[in-house]
C-alpha cells in the first residue's frame, strides 16, 4: 500500500517536498534520494532546533512530528516514509 503524496515546504530548508507512506515489512525508516535512514535513536545526528536522523550521506530533519503521528496511529514498524 502506498499513499498519495503529501506536498509542502520544509520548515527549516524552505524547499518544496513530497512525502509518501509505504506499508512494507521491516523497521520504520525514511527513504531519501541519498539513501535510507532508520528511525532509531542510534541514527540521531543532532537535536539543534529539530531532531535530525542520518545514515551515510542521507539526512532527514524534523522527524519527531511524523514519528509521533505514526506512533499515535499504532505504527512503529512496517512503514517507509519516502521523501523526494
N, CA, C and O atoms as a GROMACS GRO file, in nm:
protein
  336
    1UNK      N    1   0.084  -0.117   0.000
    1UNK     CA    2   0.000   0.000   0.000
    1UNK      C    3   0.088   0.123   0.000
    1UNK      O    4   0.182   0.132   0.078
    2UNK      N    5   0.058   0.217  -0.086
    2UNK     CA    6   0.131   0.343  -0.093
    2UNK      C    7   0.030   0.456  -0.087
    2UNK      O    8  -0.075   0.450  -0.151
    3UNK      N    9   0.062   0.559  -0.013
    3UNK     CA   10  -0.027   0.674  -0.004
    3UNK      C   11  -0.007   0.767  -0.121
    3UNK      O   12   0.094   0.760  -0.191
    4UNK      N   13  -0.103   0.856  -0.142
    4UNK     CA   14  -0.081   0.968  -0.233
    4UNK      C   15   0.018   1.060  -0.164
    4UNK      O   16   0.024   1.064  -0.042
    5UNK      N   17   0.098   1.134  -0.242
    5UNK     CA   18   0.197   1.219  -0.176
    5UNK      C   19   0.132   1.337  -0.104
    5UNK      O   20   0.030   1.391  -0.147
    6UNK      N   21   0.194   1.374   0.007
    6UNK     CA   22   0.160   1.497   0.076
    6UNK      C   23   0.268   1.596   0.035
    6UNK      O   24   0.387   1.564   0.042
    7UNK      N   25   0.228   1.713  -0.008
    7UNK     CA   26   0.326   1.812  -0.053
    7UNK      C   27   0.330   1.929   0.043
    7UNK      O   28   0.230   1.961   0.108
    8UNK      N   29   0.445   1.993   0.050
    8UNK     CA   30   0.460   2.109   0.136
    8UNK      C   31   0.596   2.171   0.118
    8UNK      O   32   0.666   2.146   0.020
    9UNK      N   33   0.633   2.253   0.216
    9UNK     CA   34   0.761   2.323   0.215
    9UNK      C   35   0.832   2.289   0.344
    9UNK      O   36   0.774   2.296   0.452
   10UNK      N   37   0.960   2.251   0.333
   10UNK     CA   38   1.040   2.220   0.452
   10UNK      C   39   1.047   2.339   0.546
   10UNK      O   40   1.080   2.450   0.503
   11UNK      N   41   1.015   2.317   0.674
   11UNK     CA   42   1.007   2.426   0.770
   11UNK      C   43   1.141   2.497   0.790
   11UNK      O   44   1.143   2.619   0.809
   12UNK      N   45   1.252   2.425   0.786
   12UNK     CA   46   1.383   2.487   0.804
   12UNK      C   47   1.455   2.512   0.672
   12UNK      O   48   1.531   2.609   0.660
   13UNK      N   49   1.432   2.425   0.574
   13UNK     CA   50   1.503   2.439   0.446
   13UNK      C   51   1.432   2.536   0.350
   13UNK      O   52   1.497   2.599   0.267
   14UNK      N   53   1.300   2.547   0.362
   14UNK     CA   54   1.224   2.630   0.269
   14UNK      C   55   1.208   2.567   0.132
   14UNK      O   56   1.156   2.630   0.040
   15UNK      N   57   1.252   2.443   0.117
   15UNK     CA   58   1.244   2.374  -0.013
   15UNK      C   59   1.115   2.295  -0.025
   15UNK      O   60   1.063   2.244   0.075
   16UNK      N   61   1.061   2.285  -0.147
   16UNK     CA   62   0.942   2.202  -0.167
   16UNK      C   63   0.976   2.056  -0.139
   16UNK      O   64   1.087   2.010  -0.165
   17UNK      N   65   0.878   1.982  -0.085
   17UNK     CA   66   0.899   1.841  -0.053
   17UNK      C   67   0.769   1.764  -0.076
   17UNK      O   68   0.659   1.817  -0.057
   18UNK      N   69   0.783   1.639  -0.116
   18UNK     CA   70   0.670   1.546  -0.124
   18UNK      C   71   0.702   1.428  -0.033
   18UNK      O   72   0.817   1.384  -0.026
   19UNK      N   73   0.599   1.377   0.035
   19UNK     CA   74   0.616   1.266   0.129
   19UNK      C   75   0.513   1.159   0.096
   19UNK      O   76   0.395   1.187   0.078
   20UNK      N   77   0.560   1.034   0.089
   20UNK     CA   78   0.474   0.917   0.070
   20UNK      C   79   0.492   0.824   0.189
   20UNK      O   80   0.602   0.816   0.245
   21UNK      N   81   0.387   0.754   0.227
   21UNK     CA   82   0.396   0.650   0.329
   21UNK      C   83   0.373   0.516   0.261
   21UNK      O   84   0.272   0.497   0.193
   22UNK      N   85   0.465   0.423   0.280
   22UNK     CA   86   0.456   0.289   0.221
   22UNK      C   87   0.448   0.187   0.334
   22UNK      O   88   0.529   0.191   0.427
   23UNK      N   89   0.352   0.095   0.326
   23UNK     CA   90   0.349  -0.019   0.418
   23UNK      C   91   0.441  -0.125   0.360
   23UNK      O   92   0.427  -0.165   0.245
   24UNK      N   93   0.535  -0.170   0.441
   24UNK     CA   94   0.632  -0.269   0.396
   24UNK      C   95   0.687  -0.342   0.519
   24UNK      O   96   0.692  -0.283   0.627
   25UNK      N   97   0.727  -0.465   0.505
   25UNK     CA   98   0.785  -0.536   0.620
   25UNK      C   99   0.914  -0.468   0.668
   25UNK      O  100   0.984  -0.404   0.590
   26UNK      N  101   0.941  -0.484   0.794
   26UNK     CA  102   1.067  -0.434   0.849
   26UNK      C  103   1.048  -0.314   0.939
   26UNK      O  104   0.936  -0.272   0.970
   27UNK      N  105   1.160  -0.260   0.980
   27UNK     CA  106   1.161  -0.147   1.072
   27UNK      C  107   1.114  -0.019   1.004
   27UNK      O  108   1.123  -0.004   0.882
   28UNK      N  109   1.063   0.073   1.085
   28UNK     CA  110   1.025   0.204   1.034
   28UNK      C  111   1.152   0.276   0.990
   28UNK      O  112   1.253   0.275   1.060
   29UNK      N  113   1.145   0.339   0.872
   29UNK     CA  114   1.264   0.406   0.819
   29UNK      C  115   1.222   0.515   0.722
   29UNK      O  116   1.109   0.518   0.674
   30UNK      N  117   1.316   0.603   0.693
   30UNK     CA  118   1.297   0.711   0.597
   30UNK      C  119   1.377   0.679   0.472
   30UNK      O  120   1.490   0.630   0.481
   31UNK      N  121   1.319   0.706   0.356
   31UNK     CA  122   1.389   0.684   0.229
   31UNK      C  123   1.405   0.821   0.162
   31UNK      O  124   1.308   0.893   0.139
   32UNK      N  125   1.530   0.854   0.131
   32UNK     CA  126   1.561   0.980   0.063
   32UNK      C  127   1.637   0.948  -0.066
   32UNK      O  128   1.679   0.834  -0.084
   33UNK      N  129   1.655   1.046  -0.154
   33UNK     CA  130   1.737   1.020  -0.272
   33UNK      C  131   1.881   0.978  -0.237
   33UNK      O  132   1.946   0.911  -0.317
   34UNK      N  133   1.929   1.017  -0.119
   34UNK     CA  134   2.066   0.984  -0.077
   34UNK      C  135   2.075   0.849  -0.007
   34UNK      O  136   2.185   0.802   0.020
   35UNK      N  137   1.961   0.786   0.024
   35UNK     CA  138   1.964   0.656   0.090
   35UNK      C  139   1.860   0.645   0.199
   35UNK      O  140   1.781   0.737   0.221
   36UNK      N  141   1.859   0.532   0.268
   36UNK     CA  142   1.763   0.507   0.375
   36UNK      C  143   1.823   0.539   0.511
   36UNK      O  144   1.943   0.520   0.535
   37UNK      N  145   1.737   0.588   0.600
   37UNK     CA  146   1.776   0.625   0.736
   37UNK      C  147   1.682   0.553   0.832
   37UNK      O  148   1.561   0.571   0.823
   38UNK      N  149   1.735   0.473   0.924
   38UNK     CA  150   1.648   0.406   1.019
   38UNK      C  151   1.593   0.504   1.122
   38UNK      O  152   1.661   0.600   1.160
   39UNK      N  153   1.471   0.480   1.167
   39UNK     CA  154   1.411   0.563   1.272
   39UNK      C  155   1.451   0.503   1.406
   39UNK      O  156   1.370   0.442   1.476
   40UNK      N  157   1.577   0.523   1.440
   40UNK     CA  158   1.634   0.468   1.563
   40UNK      C  159   1.717   0.575   1.633
   40UNK      O  160   1.775   0.662   1.568
   41UNK      N  161   1.723   0.567   1.762
   41UNK     CA  162   1.799   0.666   1.840
   41UNK      C  163   1.946   0.667   1.798
   41UNK      O  164   2.012   0.771   1.806
   42UNK      N  165   1.999   0.554   1.755
   42UNK     CA  166   2.139   0.548   1.712
   42UNK      C  167   2.165   0.630   1.586
   42UNK      O  168   2.280   0.661   1.555
   43UNK      N  169   2.060   0.666   1.513
   43UNK     CA  170   2.075   0.743   1.390
   43UNK      C  171   2.066   0.895   1.413
   43UNK      O  172   2.076   0.972   1.318
   44UNK      N  173   2.046   0.937   1.538
   44UNK     CA  174   2.036   1.081   1.567
   44UNK      C  175   2.170   1.147   1.539
   44UNK      O  176   2.273   1.106   1.592
   45UNK      N  177   2.167   1.250   1.455
   45UNK     CA  178   2.287   1.325   1.419
   45UNK      C  179   2.296   1.453   1.503
   45UNK      O  180   2.404   1.488   1.551
   46UNK      N  181   2.183   1.520   1.521
   46UNK     CA  182   2.179   1.642   1.601
   46UNK      C  183   2.038   1.665   1.651
   46UNK      O  184   1.942   1.612   1.596
   47UNK      N  185   2.027   1.746   1.756
   47UNK     CA  186   1.896   1.786   1.808
   47UNK      C  187   1.889   1.937   1.822
   47UNK      O  188   1.812   1.988   1.903
   48UNK      N  189   1.969   2.010   1.746
   48UNK     CA  190   1.970   2.155   1.748
   48UNK      C  191   1.851   2.209   1.667
   48UNK      O  192   1.855   2.206   1.544
   49UNK      N  193   1.748   2.257   1.734
   49UNK     CA  194   1.624   2.311   1.675
   49UNK      C  195   1.531   2.206   1.618
   49UNK      O  196   1.414   2.235   1.597
   50UNK      N  197   1.578   2.085   1.591
   50UNK     CA  198   1.494   1.976   1.546
   50UNK      C  199   1.573   1.847   1.560
   50UNK      O  200   1.695   1.849   1.580
   51UNK      N  201   1.503   1.735   1.548
   51UNK     CA  202   1.572   1.606   1.551
   51UNK      C  203   1.612   1.570   1.408
   51UNK      O  204   1.527   1.564   1.319
   52UNK      N  205   1.740   1.547   1.388
   52UNK     CA  206   1.792   1.510   1.256
   52UNK      C  207   1.847   1.369   1.266
   52UNK      O  208   1.931   1.339   1.351
   53UNK      N  209   1.798   1.282   1.177
   53UNK     CA  210   1.848   1.145   1.168
   53UNK      C  211   1.936   1.135   1.044
   53UNK      O  212   1.912   1.204   0.945
   54UNK      N  213   2.037   1.050   1.050
   54UNK     CA  214   2.124   1.034   0.936
   54UNK      C  215   2.185   0.896   0.928
   54UNK      O  216   2.200   0.826   1.028
   55UNK      N  217   2.220   0.859   0.805
   55UNK     CA  218   2.293   0.734   0.777
   55UNK      C  219   2.370   0.759   0.648
   55UNK      O  220   2.310   0.786   0.544
   56UNK      N  221   2.501   0.750   0.655
   56UNK     CA  222   2.582   0.782   0.537
   56UNK      C  223   2.559   0.926   0.498
   56UNK      O  224   2.566   1.015   0.583
   57UNK      N  225   2.532   0.951   0.370
   57UNK     CA  226   2.507   1.087   0.322
   57UNK      C  227   2.363   1.132   0.341
   57UNK      O  228   2.333   1.250   0.325
   58UNK      N  229   2.274   1.040   0.376
   58UNK     CA  230   2.131   1.074   0.389
   58UNK      C  231   2.104   1.142   0.522
   58UNK      O  232   2.154   1.099   0.626
   59UNK      N  233   2.022   1.248   0.519
   59UNK     CA  234   1.979   1.320   0.639
   59UNK      C  235   1.830   1.350   0.627
   59UNK      O  236   1.780   1.381   0.519
   60UNK      N  237   1.759   1.339   0.741
   60UNK     CA  238   1.618   1.372   0.748
   60UNK      C  239   1.598   1.456   0.873
   60UNK      O  240   1.632   1.413   0.983
   61UNK      N  241   1.542   1.576   0.856
   61UNK     CA  242   1.526   1.669   0.969
   61UNK      C  243   1.380   1.682   1.011
   61UNK      O  244   1.288   1.657   0.932
   62UNK      N  245   1.360   1.721   1.135
   62UNK     CA  246   1.229   1.745   1.195
   62UNK      C  247   1.141   1.620   1.184
   62UNK      O  248   1.024   1.627   1.146
   63UNK      N  249   1.198   1.507   1.219
   63UNK     CA  250   1.129   1.379   1.208
   63UNK      C  251   1.033   1.353   1.323
   63UNK      O  252   0.946   1.267   1.312
   64UNK      N  253   1.048   1.425   1.432
   64UNK     CA  254   0.968   1.396   1.551
   64UNK      C  255   0.818   1.408   1.527
   64UNK      O  256   0.740   1.338   1.592
   65UNK      N  257   0.776   1.494   1.437
   65UNK     CA  258   0.633   1.514   1.412
   65UNK      C  259   0.570   1.394   1.342
   65UNK      O  260   0.466   1.344   1.384
   66UNK      N  261   0.632   1.348   1.236
   66UNK     CA  262   0.577   1.232   1.165
   66UNK      C  263   0.591   1.104   1.248
   66UNK      O  264   0.505   1.017   1.243
   67UNK      N  265   0.699   1.093   1.324
   67UNK     CA  266   0.715   0.974   1.410
   67UNK      C  267   0.607   0.971   1.517
   67UNK      O  268   0.553   0.865   1.547
   68UNK      N  269   0.575   1.086   1.576
   68UNK     CA  270   0.469   1.092   1.678
   68UNK      C  271   0.334   1.056   1.617
   68UNK      O  272   0.257   0.981   1.677
   69UNK      N  273   0.305   1.109   1.499
   69UNK     CA  274   0.177   1.079   1.434
   69UNK      C  275   0.165   0.930   1.401
   69UNK      O  276   0.059   0.871   1.420
   70UNK      N  277   0.272   0.870   1.352
   70UNK     CA  278   0.269   0.727   1.321
   70UNK      C  279   0.249   0.644   1.448
   70UNK      O  280   0.173   0.548   1.448
   71UNK      N  281   0.316   0.683   1.555
   71UNK     CA  282   0.305   0.608   1.680
   71UNK      C  283   0.163   0.617   1.736
   71UNK      O  284   0.108   0.516   1.780
   72UNK      N  285   0.104   0.735   1.734
   72UNK     CA  286  -0.033   0.752   1.782
   72UNK      C  287  -0.130   0.667   1.699
   72UNK      O  288  -0.228   0.615   1.751
   73UNK      N  289  -0.102   0.655   1.569
   73UNK     CA  290  -0.185   0.574   1.480
   73UNK      C  291  -0.159   0.424   1.496
   73UNK      O  292  -0.227   0.343   1.433
   74UNK      N  293  -0.062   0.388   1.580
   74UNK     CA  294  -0.035   0.247   1.606
   74UNK      C  295   0.074   0.184   1.523
   74UNK      O  296   0.089   0.062   1.523
   75UNK      N  297   0.151   0.265   1.452
   75UNK     CA  298   0.258   0.212   1.368
   75UNK      C  299   0.394   0.243   1.429
   75UNK      O  300   0.426   0.359   1.456
   76UNK      N  301   0.475   0.138   1.451
   76UNK     CA  302   0.614   0.160   1.487
   76UNK      C  303   0.706   0.072   1.404
   76UNK      O  304   0.828   0.076   1.419
   77UNK      N  305   0.647  -0.006   1.316
   77UNK     CA  306   0.725  -0.084   1.221
   77UNK      C  307   0.640  -0.101   1.097
   77UNK      O  308   0.520  -0.072   1.097
   78UNK      N  309   0.703  -0.148   0.990
   78UNK     CA  310   0.630  -0.175   0.869
   78UNK      C  311   0.594  -0.053   0.787
   78UNK      O  312   0.502  -0.059   0.705
   79UNK      N  313   0.664   0.058   0.807
   79UNK     CA  314   0.637   0.180   0.731
   79UNK      C  315   0.767   0.240   0.680
   79UNK      O  316   0.866   0.249   0.752
   80UNK      N  317   0.766   0.279   0.554
   80UNK     CA  318   0.875   0.358   0.496
   80UNK      C  319   0.817   0.495   0.465
   80UNK      O  320   0.716   0.507   0.396
   81UNK      N  321   0.882   0.598   0.517
   81UNK     CA  322   0.846   0.737   0.488
   81UNK      C  323   0.939   0.783   0.379
   81UNK      O  324   1.058   0.802   0.403
   82UNK      N  325   0.887   0.801   0.258
   82UNK     CA  326   0.971   0.840   0.144
   82UNK      C  327   0.961   0.989   0.120
   82UNK      O  328   0.852   1.046   0.118
   83UNK      N  329   1.077   1.051   0.104
   83UNK     CA  330   1.087   1.195   0.078
   83UNK      C  331   1.160   1.218  -0.053
   83UNK      O  332   1.259   1.150  -0.081
   84UNK      N  333   1.112   1.312  -0.132
   84UNK     CA  334   1.183   1.339  -0.258
   84UNK      C  335   1.284   1.450  -0.242
   84UNK      O  336   1.353   1.484  -0.338
   0.00000   0.00000   0.00000
